[in-house]
Each structure stands twice: as C-alpha cells, then as structure tokens.
Amino acid sequence: MVTLDRRHLYILPTRAGLGFAVLLMAMLLTSLNYNISLGFALTFLLGGIGMACMWHAYRNLLDMTVAGASAVPAFAGEPAAFSLRIAGSDAPVRIGVEASLPAQAGALPARLSLARDASGQLTLHMPTSQRGWLALPRVTLSSRFPLGLFRVWSYADLPLAALVYPRPEPGAPPLPFAAQPDDDGAASLPSDDGTDHLRRYRSGDPLRRIAWKHSARTGRWLSRTGEAGSLPTCWLDWQALPQQLGVEARLSRLCAWVVAAGDTMEIGLRLPGVEIAPGRGGAHRRACLEALALWPGRAGQAPPERTP
C-alpha cells in the first residue's frame, strides 16, 4: 500500500493555468497603466480564485492511499486487467482522480471520484503480446480538479503481476480424442453435458433414445443407454504434435485444446519435464493453462520482482 503524503506530491500549472496567469498579468498591467480601480479588484479576485484552485488541487490527492487489489489472467493479445483500491481519508471528497501507466504500456487511463472516507476501485487494462508474467509498471495518479488550472500527481509502485496464457490457435484441429467401445459396442463420448453413455443402435430402440448429433458425427447409428458413464479421458501430449510446429505454435494449439475441452471430458497435459494428471473443472483447467504459460518453468512459479 502507498500513501500519497506531502513529500511525494508534485504540482505544476497546466496550459490553461499558464494562460490564466498571462491573462492576470495583462489585466494587472492595464489596471496600473490606466489606474482602473475595478480592474485591480477583478485582477486580485481572479488571482485569489487561482490560489484557491491550487490548494484544492493539492488537497484532492493528499493522504490518499493506493493498494493493489487483483490482477486478472489473460490470453496473449488480450488486455490484462489490474485493479487498484483507492481510499480517501479526511478530505471531504476526491474528485476526478486519474490513474495511468507509462505511454509505452499502451493502457488507457481510468478515473474515479470518492465521497468522504469512502473507497473504490480503478481498473487499468494493459495490452499483452507474449505469455508469462506481466508486471504492473509504475502507476501515475493525478488530478486537475477543480478548474484544470493545476495538475497534481504522484507515483505508486505496486507489486501486481498478471499471468498471460498463450494465444489459443485460431481454427485449431479437433481434440485428439477417440471413443473406446466395449465388447457390447458401447462407447463413452463427450457431449454437451458430459454424461452420455452410448451404444450401437439396435432394432426396436425408441427414436427418443437415438443420439442424433453423435450419429451424424460418427457416421453410424448410436443410442443412449440411459446410464451415466464415466467421463472420457483425453491426453494433450506435446510429443504427439506435428514435428514442423515450433515451440509457441505447439503451446498455442495445446492452449486451444484446453479451452475447447471445457468440462465435457477429463484432460491430462504432457509437456517436456511437466505432466498434469487427467482431471476437469475450473481449477484443473487453470493449472494446465498456467503450465503452458510458464513452460519451460514450473507451474506455481512466483511472479518476478518489479524494479522501479
């Protein structure tokens, strides 16, 4: 958590503020030259407003606290989301607080306003290009409240990192799965709900038990037995991929298969030096994606330390 205290706040006039100062100087010189009493009054009134704006701009960020809330994983080529938690202190309100990243990061700024003693979240979306850990760069917090005459800003270095998965291969081939029929011709095949237990069609089977989708897919008549079979198992093996595929292309195809499998079957993953036993569910799928993102490292590897 970072607290924006007096020693870490910076303030300078904006272009509008510089123009306002030039206007005040011109009004003052004109009032002096022509001895215009109302000109002096208006000049000093506007000057007082400018000084009040400077104080309110400074006060808008003073003693505000910033902490990293979460970092959402993303696939390469999609933006990764970093959430920051902003909390005010004894200031009446925090208006127009803006968080931004360095220009080279390519992220759009986010804005937030807070009531007294309230807190809120700002989410920054940062583009991604390659797999692995993506550390959050130095965040700039700024404000131009109330009239845009002054800009006050500070910096926050937060230990946040998002995991970037490989980019799923567009138009990837079907999963390397084949049904294994038993002696009676029954076979477990993946379906929309993952519970179909199928066998070859027998004369007299009612039409409602015919698995039309699977029959069209396999080219033979299949009927549902009405029994829930165990989920089929599919191994996603690095060595089984075509030899002409490069490293990133292999990871991209395996990533597409992990996403496509969903919960309709149990999947296992084999990479050089890494093997994940078959399983299903969101946690298992994330473990497979993490292994793909960090290979040739190990799943569970901590994110790297970010240097300021």
Residue, then its C-alpha position, 0 to 999 in steps of 0.5 A: m500500500v502507498t500513501l500519497d503524503r506531502r513529500h511525494l506530491y508534485i504540482l505544476p500549472t497546466r496550459a490553461g493555468l499558464g494562460f490564466a496567469v498571462l491573462l492576470m498579468a495583462m489585466l494587472l498591467t492595464s489596471l496600473n497603466y490606466n489606474i482602473s480601480l475595478g480592474f485591480a479588484l477583478t485582477f486580485l479576485l481572479g488571482g485569489i480564485g487561482m490560489a484557491c484552485m491550487w490548494h484544492a488541487y493539492r488537497n484532492l490527492l493528499d493522504m490518499t492511499v493506493a493498494g493493489a487489489s487483483a490482477v486478472p489472467a489473460f490470453a496473449g493479445e488480450p488486455a490484462a486487467f489490474s485493479l487498484r483500491i483507492a481510499g480517501s481519508d479526511a478530505p471531504v471528497r476526491i474528485g476526478v482522480e486519474a490513474s495511468l501507466p507509462a505511454q509505452a504500456g499502451a493502457l488507457p487511463a481510468r478515473l474515479s471520484l470518492a465521497r468522504d472516507a469512502s473507497g473504490q476501485l480503478t481498473l487499468h487494462m494493459p495490452t499483452s503480446q507474449r505469455g508469462w508474467l506481466a508486471l504492473p509498471r509504475v502507476t501515475l495518479s493525478s488530478r486537475f480538479p477543480l478548474g484544470l488550472f493545476r495538475v497534481w500527481s504522484y507515483a505508486d509502485l505496486p507489486l501486481a503481476a498478471l499471468v498471460y496464457p498463450r494465444p489459443e490457435p485460431g481454427a485449431p484441429p479437433l481434440p485428439f480424442a477417440a471413443q473406446p467401445d466395449d465388447d457390447g459396442a458401447a462407447s463413452l463420448p463427450s457431449d454437451d453435458g458430459t454424461d452420455h453413455l452410448r451404444r450401437y443402435r439396435s432394432g426396436d430402440p425408441l427414436r427418443r433414445i437415438a443420439w442424433k448429433h453423435s450419429a451424424r458425427t460418427g457416421r453410424w447409428l448410436s443410442r443412449t443407454g440411459e446410464a451415466g458413464s464415466l467421463p472420457t479421458c483425453w491426453l494433450d501430449w506435446q510429443a504427439l504434435p506435428q514435428q514442423l510446429g515450433v515451440e509457441a505454435r505447439l503451446s498455442r494449439l495445446c492452449a486451444w485444446v484446453v479451452a475447447a475441452g471445457d468440462t465435457m471430458e477429463i484432460g491430462l497435459r504432457l509437456p517436456g519435464v511437466e505432466i498434469a494428471p487427467g482431471r476437469g473443472g475450473a481449477h484443473r483447467r487453470a493449472c494446465l493453462e498456467a503450465l503452458a504459460l510458464w513452460p519451460g518453468r514450473a507451474g506455481q512459479a512466483p511472479p518476478e520482482r518489479t524494479p522501479 
